């Protein structure tokens, strides 16, 4: 995905796609396009969550290491 989308924007776009599909506002000819875009956005969100989780774990690990060194 060339244009970077924030996590929040990705969630909002996913929600709008879901609402459009649920309310049958998506033409059958556009359905596959919407589903593909949804898959891209879900992938992006998962990657962002994984990156954030790893960053938080690294920070916590650093803090615990510092406590062990001080203790």
C-alpha positions, 0 to 999 in steps of 0.5 A: 500500500503506497499511501500510508494510513494511520491505524485510526484511519484504517479502522474508520475506513473498515467501519465505513466499508462494513456499514456500507456492506451491511446496509447493502450500499455496495454494488455487487460489482464493487464488492470484491474491491471493498473486500480486498481493501478491507483485507489490506486494512486488516493486514495493516492494523495487525502489523501496527498492533504487532509492532506496538506490542514488540516496542512495548515489550522491549521497553518493559524489558529495558526497564526490568533490566535497569531494575535488576542492575540497580537492585 
